[in-house]
Amino acid sequence: MDMRYTPEQADLKRRAADYARLLMRHEDQSEQAGGPLPQQLVTELTRAAMDAGVYAINMPAEWGGAGLSLLDQVIVEEEFGKVTNCLWDIPWRPANVLAYGDERQREKYLLPVIRGERFDAFAVTEPGAGSDPSSGTSTATRTDGGWLLNGEKWFVTCGDIADFLLVQADAGPERLPTLFFVDKAAPGVEMTRVPRFMHSAVNGHPEFTFTDVFVADEDVLGGVGKGYELTKEWFTDERLMIAARTVGAAERALQLARDWAVEREQFGAPIASYQLIQGMLADCAVDIAVNRAYTHQVAWEADQPDTDRKTLHAKAATAKLAASEAAGRVADRCLQIFGGRGYDRTHPVERMYRELRVDRIWEGTSEIQRLIIANELIKRGTRTLALPTH
């Protein structure tokens, strides 16, 4: 197995890193504003992402996307993860399942997203249905020419800036899980609240209610009853990207803490000369190295056409679980190395400490990842998770 980057991947990493540094210039501004940046600035940063080839990285080049493999996407997202305030949302990554839309849906929904003209958001979680999406109460009832959608969705990431939502609801008396395209401006759609969370993110995670919202038959994605399958595929990709971003965040935190430890003197010597500090730095390096390697391995496997998708789902859960929890440990150690300075909100490590906490919750809690992994072990044994499938 050759783990070296190709020249094209090395160039991609460089471009992603350059763009990430551009975003870093606006971290303090975002933090001071509580998250949002001026729209004109966001527009400029969006154009810069397109120019750098790091916008819509998960969409085919023939549709206007960057056409990157999953491994290439992991390389990009690792660099993006080094940026605080979720500014990595600006180089938009459309929901991967939008690619399954028919030609009309692609023209209406996906292509404008790839061009930066519209934005999508995925609406799955409900007040009583988080880790167990099958317990959702949102319904779609048959009506002439389509469906009437009723329900409530929470934690709709980027729903505040989205133009349309992908809403999972149970369709018909059989309660078949289905994804619906829902225009946010449609009658009956109401954004009821935008909660304030621990992190100061550039975009919000609002709550929505849907009251007799009409959705035409042509705005069903992938067919009635295909919702769980599509959502599961979305989760697989998103969990891999979370793993990549948390590895990147941890790497930046360690670099900052290492530099500080070498420069900072106490009791007549750099604090890096003290074994307690050295132990923390070493533990951080180990957490980063092993999780980067596994995340890259799983992304490479995902790119192979004959990879078993069920095993891949469990491996993505493994990557997300391990990397997100490791990054939390790294951020905690690095903040400790900085002492009081690290507790200041103007410091990147402080923001990482707050922001990385949600990676153990969204796109499936750590506990749910453990259940997915255990289920794979019980059904298929240890080798599928431990070894590459190729």
C-alpha positions in Angstrom: 0.0 0.0 0.0 1.5 3.3 -1.1 0.4 6.1 1.2 2.3 8.8 -0.6 0.3 11.6 -2.2 0.5 11.9 -5.9 1.8 15.2 -7.3 -1.9 16.1 -8.0 -2.8 15.4 -4.4 0.1 17.3 -3.1 -1.0 20.3 -5.2 -4.5 19.9 -4.0 -3.4 19.9 -0.3 -1.4 23.1 -1.0 -4.3 24.8 -2.6 -6.6 23.8 0.3 -4.1 24.9 2.9 -3.7 28.3 1.1 -7.4 28.8 1.1 -7.7 27.7 4.8 -5.1 30.4 5.7 -7.3 32.9 3.8 -10.3 31.9 6.0 -8.2 32.1 9.2 -7.8 35.9 8.6 -11.5 36.3 9.4 -11.7 34.0 12.5 -11.5 36.9 15.0 -14.1 38.9 13.1 -16.4 35.9 13.0 -15.9 35.3 16.8 -16.5 39.0 17.7 -19.7 39.0 15.6 -21.0 35.8 17.2 -20.5 33.8 14.0 -21.8 35.6 10.9 -19.6 37.5 8.4 -20.8 40.3 6.1 -22.4 38.9 3.0 -20.1 40.7 0.6 -17.1 39.1 2.4 -18.7 35.7 2.2 -19.3 36.2 -1.5 -15.6 37.1 -2.0 -14.5 34.0 -0.1 -16.9 31.9 -2.1 -15.4 33.1 -5.3 -11.9 32.5 -4.0 -12.8 28.9 -3.1 -14.1 28.3 -6.7 -10.9 29.8 -8.1 -8.9 27.5 -5.9 -10.9 24.4 -7.0 -12.1 23.6 -3.5 -15.8 24.4 -3.9 -18.4 21.7 -4.3 -15.5 19.2 -4.1 -17.9 16.2 -3.9 -19.6 16.9 -7.2 -18.6 15.7 -10.7 -16.5 18.0 -12.8 -19.0 17.7 -15.7 -21.6 19.4 -13.5 -19.3 22.1 -12.4 -17.9 20.6 -9.2 -14.3 19.8 -8.4 -14.8 16.1 -9.2 -12.7 14.9 -6.3 -12.5 11.3 -5.0 -13.4 10.7 -1.3 -9.7 10.4 -0.5 -9.0 13.8 -2.2 -12.0 15.3 -0.3 -10.5 14.0 3.0 -7.2 15.8 2.0 -9.1 19.0 1.5 -11.3 18.8 4.6 -8.3 18.1 6.8 -7.0 21.5 5.8 -10.4 23.1 6.3 -10.7 21.6 9.7 -7.8 23.8 10.9 -10.1 26.9 10.5 -12.3 27.9 13.5 -15.8 29.2 13.6 -17.0 26.6 11.0 -15.7 28.9 8.3 -15.2 25.8 6.3 -18.9 26.0 5.5 -18.1 28.8 3.1 -16.5 26.5 0.5 -19.8 24.8 0.2 -20.2 21.0 0.1 -23.6 20.1 -1.3 -25.3 17.0 0.3 -23.9 14.1 -1.6 -27.3 12.5 -2.2 -28.3 15.5 -4.4 -26.4 13.7 -7.1 -29.2 11.1 -7.2 -31.7 13.6 -8.4 -33.2 13.2 -11.8 -32.3 15.7 -14.6 -35.1 18.1 -13.7 -34.1 18.0 -10.0 -30.4 18.4 -10.9 -31.2 21.5 -13.0 -33.5 23.1 -10.4 -31.6 22.2 -7.2 -28.1 20.9 -7.6 -26.5 22.9 -10.4 -27.4 26.3 -8.8 -25.8 25.0 -5.5 -22.6 24.1 -7.4 -22.6 27.6 -9.0 -22.9 29.2 -5.5 -26.4 30.6 -6.4 -28.4 28.5 -3.9 -27.8 26.5 -0.8 -29.2 23.3 0.6 -29.7 21.9 4.1 -30.5 18.4 5.4 -33.4 18.1 7.8 -33.5 14.8 9.7 -33.4 15.4 13.5 -36.6 16.1 15.4 -37.4 17.0 19.0 -38.2 13.4 19.8 -36.0 11.7 17.2 -32.3 12.3 17.2 -30.2 9.2 17.5 -33.2 7.1 16.4 -34.5 8.7 13.1 -37.0 5.9 12.7 -39.0 7.4 15.6 -39.6 10.6 13.7 -43.1 11.9 13.5 -42.9 14.1 10.4 -45.4 12.8 7.9 -46.2 13.2 4.2 -49.9 12.6 3.3 -51.0 11.9 -0.2 -52.9 14.7 -2.0 -53.6 15.6 -5.6 -50.3 15.9 -7.5 -48.1 15.4 -4.5 -47.9 15.4 -0.7 -48.8 17.5 2.3 -45.8 17.6 4.7 -46.3 18.1 8.4 -43.8 18.0 11.2 -40.9 19.7 13.0 -37.1 19.5 12.5 -34.3 20.6 14.8 -30.6 21.3 14.3 -30.8 21.9 10.6 -27.2 22.8 9.9 -27.0 25.9 7.7 -30.8 26.0 7.5 -30.6 29.8 8.1 -28.9 30.4 4.8 -30.4 27.5 2.8 -32.8 28.2 0.0 -34.2 24.7 0.1 -34.2 21.7 2.5 -34.0 18.0 2.1 -36.7 16.9 4.6 -37.0 13.3 5.7 -40.6 12.3 6.5 -42.8 9.1 6.6 -44.9 9.0 3.4 -48.4 7.5 3.3 -50.2 5.1 5.6 -47.2 2.7 5.2 -45.0 5.4 6.7 -42.3 4.9 4.1 -39.2 7.0 5.0 -38.7 9.5 2.1 -36.7 12.6 1.3 -38.5 15.6 -0.1 -37.2 18.8 -1.7 -38.8 21.6 0.2 -38.4 25.3 -0.8 -37.8 27.2 2.4 -40.1 30.0 1.1 -43.0 27.6 0.5 -46.3 28.3 2.4 -46.3 26.5 5.7 -42.6 26.4 6.2 -41.5 28.4 9.3 -38.0 28.8 10.8 -39.0 29.1 14.4 -35.7 29.5 16.3 -32.0 29.7 15.7 -30.4 28.4 18.9 -27.2 29.8 20.3 -24.7 27.0 20.8 -21.3 26.8 22.5 -19.4 27.6 19.3 -19.7 30.8 17.3 -20.3 29.4 13.8 -20.6 31.4 10.6 -23.9 29.7 9.9 -26.7 28.5 12.2 -28.6 25.4 13.1 -32.2 26.5 13.2 -35.5 24.7 14.0 -38.3 24.4 11.4 -42.0 23.6 11.5 -43.9 22.3 8.4 -47.7 22.8 8.3 -49.5 21.3 5.3 -46.5 22.1 3.1 -47.3 21.0 -0.5 -44.5 19.0 -2.1 -45.1 17.9 -5.7 -44.4 14.3 -6.8 -41.5 15.5 -8.9 -39.8 16.8 -5.7 -39.3 13.4 -4.2 -35.6 12.5 -4.1 -34.8 8.9 -5.2 -38.4 7.6 -4.9 -40.8 7.0 -2.1 -39.4 4.8 0.7 -35.7 5.4 -0.2 -35.1 8.0 2.6 -33.2 5.8 5.0 -30.9 4.5 2.3 -30.1 7.9 1.1 -29.7 9.4 4.6 -27.4 6.5 5.5 -25.2 7.3 2.5 -25.1 10.9 3.5 -24.1 10.0 7.0 -21.2 7.8 5.7 -19.7 10.7 3.8 -20.3 13.3 6.4 -18.7 11.1 9.2 -15.6 10.7 7.1 -15.4 14.4 6.6 -15.8 15.0 10.3 -13.0 12.6 10.9 -10.8 14.5 8.5 -11.7 18.0 9.9 -11.1 16.9 13.5 -7.7 15.6 12.5 -6.9 18.9 10.9 -8.1 20.9 13.9 -6.0 18.7 16.2 -2.9 19.2 14.0 -3.3 23.0 14.1 -3.8 23.0 17.9 -0.6 20.8 18.4 1.4 23.1 16.1 0.4 26.1 18.1 1.0 24.4 21.4 4.4 23.0 20.3 5.6 26.4 19.1 4.5 28.0 22.4 6.1 25.3 24.5 9.4 25.8 22.7 9.3 29.6 23.2 7.7 30.0 26.6 10.2 30.0 29.5 9.4 29.3 33.1 11.8 28.5 35.9 14.6 29.4 33.6 13.9 27.0 30.8 11.5 26.5 27.9 8.4 24.6 29.2 9.1 22.1 26.3 12.0 20.9 28.3 9.7 19.6 31.1 8.6 16.0 30.8 5.0 16.7 31.8 4.7 19.0 28.8 6.6 16.6 26.5 4.2 13.8 27.5 1.2 15.9 26.4 2.8 16.9 23.1 3.7 13.2 22.4 0.2 12.0 23.2 -1.2 14.6 20.8 1.1 13.6 18.0 0.0 9.9 18.5 -3.7 10.8 18.5 -3.3 12.7 15.2 -1.0 10.2 13.4 -3.1 7.1 13.9 -6.4 8.9 13.1 -5.1 10.5 10.0 -3.8 7.1 8.7 -7.1 5.3 9.4 -9.3 8.1 7.9 -7.2 8.1 4.8 -7.4 4.3 4.6 -11.2 4.3 4.8 -11.6 7.1 2.3 -9.4 5.2 -0.1 -11.5 2.0 0.4 -14.7 4.1 -0.2 -13.3 5.0 -3.7 -13.0 1.4 -4.7 -16.0 0.2 -6.8 -16.4 -3.2 -5.1 -16.2 -2.0 -1.5 -19.0 -3.4 0.7 -21.2 -0.4 1.6 -22.4 -1.9 5.0 -18.8 -2.4 6.1 -17.9 1.0 4.8 -20.7 2.5 7.0 -19.2 0.9 10.1 -15.7 2.0 9.1 -16.8 5.6 8.7 -18.4 5.4 12.1 -15.0 4.1 13.4 -13.1 7.0 11.9 -15.6 9.5 13.2 -15.7 8.1 16.7 -11.9 7.8 17.0 -10.9 11.0 15.4 -13.5 13.2 17.1 -12.7 11.9 20.5 -9.0 12.1 19.9 -9.3 15.7 18.7 -11.1 16.6 22.0 -8.3 15.2 23.9 -5.7 17.1 21.8 -7.5 20.4 22.2 -7.8 19.9 26.0 -4.1 19.2 26.3 -3.1 22.1 24.1 -5.2 24.5 25.9 -3.6 23.4 29.2 -0.1 24.0 27.7 -1.1 27.6 26.9 -2.5 28.1 30.4 -4.6 31.2 30.9 -3.8 32.5 27.4 -5.4 29.4 25.9 -8.6 30.2 27.8 -9.0 33.5 25.9 -11.6 33.5 23.2 -9.3 35.4 20.8 -7.0 32.3 20.8 -7.6 29.6 18.2 -7.1 26.8 20.7 -9.9 28.1 22.9 -12.3 28.2 20.0 -11.2 24.7 18.9 -11.9 23.4 22.5 -15.5 24.6 22.2 -16.1 23.8 18.6 -14.7 20.2 18.6 -17.2 19.2 21.3 -20.1 19.0 18.8 -18.2 16.5 16.6 -19.0 13.9 19.2 -22.7 14.7 18.8 -23.7 15.7 15.3 -24.0 13.3 12.4 -24.4 10.6 15.1 -23.3 10.7 18.7 -20.2 8.7 19.8 -22.6 6.3 21.5 -24.4 5.6 18.2 -21.1 5.1 16.4 -20.2 2.5 19.0 -23.5 0.7 18.4 -22.9 0.7 14.6 -19.4 -0.7 15.1 -20.5 -3.4 17.6 -23.3 -4.4 15.2 -20.7 -4.9 12.4 -18.5 -6.9 14.7 -21.3 -9.2 15.8 -22.6 -9.8 12.3 -19.3 -10.0 10.3 -16.5 -10.5 12.8 -13.4 -8.5 13.5 -11.5 -8.7 10.2 -13.8 -6.4 8.2 -13.1 -3.4 10.5 -9.5 -4.2 11.2 -8.1 -4.7 7.7 -8.4 -3.0 4.4 -10.9 -4.7 2.0 -8.5 -4.5 -0.9 
